[in-house]
Amino acid sequence: MKNPKYCFLYLLLLGCLLTSCEKVLLDEELPVNGGAKDANVTIRVVELDAAWGNTVSRALTNVSEVCTRLQFVVYQDGKREKYEYQTVDETGFGTFSLKLDEGNYQLFVVANSCKETPSISTTAPLVTFSNPDTSKGTGFTDTFYYYGNLTVDSDGSQVNISMKRATAMFRLVTNDVKPAGIKKFQFWYNGGCKILDGATGFGTKTAEQSVFVTLDDSQTGQPLQFDMYTILPAETGNVSFIVKAFDANNDIKFKKEFNVPMQRNCISRYTGDFFVVDDQNPPDDPDEPKPEEPSSAVVMVDPEWGNIFDYTY
């Protein structure tokens, strides 16, 4: 080993071995799915009940196929003990590992595809969605929830959960085609809620909501479909919608009003001719207020549904 050449090779080999061992140790210390490295509780979202309506055959779907955002909250004695959120592009989406002391807890999980993270109360399973027409509004998308007891003993806990839909949908379908020059729609509605109570699965505090949808020229000459989600304060209820179509100057060209009977986990589908001048669509009114510049909205279409209540207009 006195030969400098062999000493150098020996040291190089030793360095490689030490680096390899260090890499293995670092990997073992990494937390799993955003949880603590010494986690004793693992929560897995195994499925969403994504079928619309009370169908016999349920459409149990992987969460990543329907939603892009998850929030996990653990409460104990009216206090939020743990909170974690995930997005669909993260490894391990749908699984959360954490460290909890032995005891009884309440677990609240929310799944949606909002652009930003809705806020969740630190004392109760309440999630608040901001108004969709604000510049940073989270908007309304299809939303699922789970709320239940979580018991942690000396062996920890492994929990597999199935989530239920919290939303009802208003679907507007036009039989006639979009005229040239129509650039956006506004859906103003009242009777739904912006706060979901996970303990009941219903909304609290009904509020006005507004969504803008920007259209492009490729939709000209085509019939249109819009899906609007809301959270009802009870299993059923009526929601008032005012739908307006604007040109490039923000002038209202067409407008219709709907009083929509809605039911949680069901679709109320309205089909008819929208782009006509009638009692609801008089000639332009110069005193009609113009909308604020809208943010873009995501219009989601769920491929699975059950009960659809059809209406014509």
LINLINMO-V958681 format. One record per pair of residues at least 24 apart in sequence whose ideal C-beta (glycine too) atoms are under 10 Angstrom apart, sorted by the first residue. I is the first residue (numbers start at 1). J is the second residue. Records with the same first field share a line. If there is no record, write none. Layout:
BEGIN
I: J, J
END
This chain:
BEGIN
31: 97, 98, 99
32: 91, 92, 95, 96, 97, 98
33: 72, 84, 86, 90, 91, 92, 93, 94, 95, 96, 97, 98
34: 72, 84, 85, 86, 90, 91, 92, 93, 95, 96, 97, 98
35: 72, 82, 84, 92, 95, 96, 97, 98, 99
36: 82, 97, 98, 99, 100
37: 97, 99
38: 97, 98, 99
39: 96, 97, 98, 99, 100, 156
40: 97, 98, 99, 100, 101, 102, 152, 153, 154, 155, 156, 157, 158
41: 74, 82, 96, 97, 98, 99, 100, 105, 107, 150, 152, 156, 157, 158, 159
42: 95, 96, 97, 98, 156, 157, 158, 159, 160
43: 70, 72, 74, 82, 84, 94, 95, 96, 97, 98, 107, 109, 146, 150, 157, 158, 159, 160, 161
44: 92, 94, 95, 96, 97, 158, 159, 160, 161
45: 70, 72, 86, 93, 94, 95, 96, 109, 111, 144, 146, 159, 160, 161, 162, 163
46: 94, 95, 159, 160, 161, 162, 163
47: 94, 160, 161, 162, 163
48: 94, 111, 142, 144, 146, 161, 162, 163, 164, 165, 304
49: 144, 162, 163, 164, 165, 265, 304
50: 142, 144, 163, 164, 165, 265, 302, 303, 304, 305, 306
51: 165, 265, 302, 304, 305, 306, 307
52: 142, 165, 167, 168, 169, 263, 265, 266, 267, 302, 304, 305, 306, 307, 308
53: 165, 263, 265, 266, 267, 305, 306, 307, 308, 309
54: 263, 265, 266, 306, 307
55: 265, 304, 305, 306, 307
56: 306
57: 306
58: 162, 304, 306
59: 302, 303, 304, 305, 306
60: 162, 304
61: 144, 163, 302, 303, 304
62: 93, 94
63: 88, 93, 94, 109, 111, 144, 161, 162, 163
64: 88, 89, 93, 94, 111
65: 302, 303, 304
66: 111, 112, 113, 141, 142, 144, 163, 165, 300, 302, 303, 304
67: 93, 94, 110, 111, 112, 113, 114, 141, 142, 143, 144, 163, 300
68: 93, 111, 112, 113, 114, 115, 141, 298
69: 93, 110, 111, 112, 113, 114, 115, 116, 117, 118, 138, 141, 143
70: 94, 95, 96, 109, 110, 111, 112, 144, 163
71: 96, 108, 109, 110, 111, 112, 117, 118, 119, 120, 127, 145
72: 96, 98, 107, 108, 109, 110, 120, 146, 161
73: 106, 107, 108, 109, 110, 120, 121, 122, 124, 125, 127, 147, 198
74: 98, 100, 105, 106, 107, 108, 109, 150, 152
75: 105, 106, 107, 108, 121, 122, 123, 124, 125, 147, 150, 198
76: 100, 101, 103, 104, 105, 106, 150, 152
77: 103, 104, 105, 106, 123
78: 106, 122, 123, 124
79: 122, 123, 124
80: 106, 108, 120, 121, 122, 123, 124, 125
81: 105, 106, 122
82: 107
83: 108, 120, 122
84: 109
85: 110, 117, 118, 120
86: 111
87: 113, 117
88: 113
94: 161
95: 160
96: 159
97: 156, 158
98: 152, 156, 157
99: 152, 156
100: 150, 152, 156, 157
101: 152
102: 151, 152, 153, 154, 155, 156, 157
103: 150, 151, 152, 153
104: 149, 150, 151, 152
105: 148, 149, 150, 151, 152, 157
106: 147, 148, 149, 150, 198, 199
107: 146, 147, 148, 149, 150, 157, 159, 161, 198
108: 145, 146, 147, 148, 150, 196, 198, 199
109: 144, 145, 146, 147, 148, 159, 161, 163, 198
110: 143, 144, 145, 146, 147, 163, 166, 196, 198
111: 141, 142, 143, 144, 145, 146, 163, 165, 166
112: 138, 139, 140, 141, 142, 143, 144, 145, 166, 167, 196, 229
113: 138, 139, 140, 141, 142, 143, 298, 300
114: 138, 139, 140, 141, 143, 298
115: 139, 141, 295, 296, 297, 298
118: 143, 194, 195, 196
119: 195
120: 196, 198
121: 195, 197, 198
124: 197, 198, 199
125: 196, 197, 198, 199, 200
126: 195, 196, 197, 198, 199, 204, 205
127: 166, 194, 195, 196, 197, 198, 231
128: 193, 194, 195, 196, 204, 205
129: 193, 194, 195, 196, 203, 207, 209, 229, 230, 231
130: 194
131: 194, 207, 208, 209, 210, 211
132: 187, 194, 209, 210, 211, 212, 228, 229, 294, 295, 297, 298
133: 186, 187, 188, 209, 210, 211, 212, 291, 292, 293, 294, 295, 297
134: 210, 292, 294, 295
135: 292, 293, 294, 295
136: 295
137: 209, 210, 211, 294, 295, 297
138: 194
139: 209, 211, 229, 295, 296, 297, 298
140: 167, 169, 189, 192, 194, 209, 211, 227, 228, 229, 230, 231, 297, 298, 300
141: 167, 227, 229, 297, 298, 299, 300, 302
142: 166, 167, 169, 227, 229, 300, 301, 302
143: 167, 196, 229, 230, 231
145: 196, 197, 198, 199, 201, 231
146: 198, 201
147: 197, 198, 199, 200, 201
148: 198, 199
164: 201, 264, 265
165: 201, 229, 264, 265, 266, 302
166: 193, 196, 197, 198, 200, 201, 202, 203, 229, 230, 231, 232, 264, 265
167: 192, 196, 203, 228, 229, 230, 231, 232, 262, 264, 265, 266, 302
168: 192, 203, 228, 229, 230, 231, 232, 235, 236, 237, 239, 260, 261, 262, 263, 264, 265, 266, 267, 268
169: 227, 228, 229, 230, 262, 263, 264, 265, 266, 267, 268, 269, 300, 301, 302, 305, 308
170: 226, 227, 228, 229, 230, 239, 241, 243, 258, 260, 262, 267, 268, 269, 270
171: 225, 226, 227, 228, 260, 267, 268, 269, 270, 271, 301, 305, 308, 309, 310
172: 224, 225, 226, 227, 228, 241, 243, 256, 258, 260, 268, 269, 270, 271, 272, 274, 313
173: 223, 224, 225, 226, 227, 269, 270, 271, 272, 274, 310, 312, 313
174: 222, 223, 224, 225, 226, 245, 254, 270, 271, 272, 273, 274, 275, 313
175: 223, 224, 271, 272, 273, 274, 275, 312, 313
176: 223, 224, 272, 273, 274, 275, 276
177: 219, 220, 221, 222, 223, 224, 273, 274, 275
178: 215, 217, 218, 219, 220, 221, 222, 223, 224, 245, 274, 275
179: 220, 221, 245, 247, 253, 254, 275
180: 217, 220, 221, 247
181: 217, 220, 245, 246, 247, 248, 249, 251, 253
182: 215, 219, 220, 224, 245, 246, 247, 248, 253, 254, 274, 275
183: 214, 215, 216, 217, 245, 246, 247, 248, 249, 250, 253
184: 212, 213, 214, 215, 244, 245, 246, 247, 248, 250, 291, 294, 296, 297
185: 211, 212, 213, 214, 215, 224, 226, 243, 244, 245, 246, 254, 274, 294, 297, 299
186: 210, 211, 212, 213, 242, 243, 244, 245, 246, 250, 252, 255, 291, 294, 297
187: 211, 212, 213, 226, 228, 241, 242, 243, 244, 258, 297
188: 212, 240, 241, 242, 243, 244, 257, 291
189: 228, 230, 239, 240, 241, 242, 243, 258, 260
190: 230, 238, 239, 240, 241, 242
191: 230, 232, 233, 237, 238, 239, 240, 241, 259, 260, 262
192: 228, 229, 230, 231, 232, 233, 237, 239, 240, 241, 262
193: 230, 231, 232, 233, 237
194: 230, 231
195: 231, 233
196: 231
197: 231, 233
200: 233, 234
201: 231, 232, 235, 264, 265
202: 231, 232, 233, 234, 235, 237, 264
203: 230, 231, 232, 233, 234, 237, 264
204: 231, 233
205: 233
206: 230, 231, 232, 233, 237, 239
208: 240
209: 239, 241
210: 242, 291, 292, 294, 297
211: 294, 295, 297, 298, 299
212: 244, 246, 291, 292, 293, 294, 295, 296, 297
213: 245, 294, 296, 297, 298, 299
214: 246, 294, 295, 296, 297
215: 245, 246
223: 271, 273, 274, 275
224: 274, 275, 299
225: 269, 271, 299, 301
226: 270, 274, 297, 299, 301
227: 267, 269, 298, 299, 300, 301, 302
228: 260, 268, 297, 299
229: 300, 302
230: 260, 262, 264
231: 264
232: 262, 263, 264, 265
234: 263, 264
235: 262, 263, 264, 265, 266
236: 261, 262, 263, 264, 266
237: 261, 262, 263, 264
238: 262, 268
239: 268
241: 268, 270
242: 280
243: 270, 274, 280, 313
244: 281, 288, 291
245: 274, 275, 281
246: 290, 291, 294
247: 284
249: 290
250: 289, 290, 291, 292, 293, 294
251: 284, 285, 286, 288, 290
252: 281, 282, 284, 285, 288, 289, 290, 291
253: 277, 281, 283, 284
254: 278, 280, 281
255: 280, 281, 282, 285, 288
256: 280, 281, 313
257: 313
258: 311, 313
260: 309, 311
261: 309, 311
262: 309
263: 307, 309
265: 305, 306, 307
266: 305, 306, 307, 308, 309
267: 302, 305, 306, 307, 308, 309, 310
268: 307, 308, 309, 310, 311
269: 305, 308, 309, 310, 311, 312
270: 309, 310, 311, 312, 313
271: 310, 311, 312, 313
272: 311, 312, 313
273: 312, 313
274: 313
280: 313
END
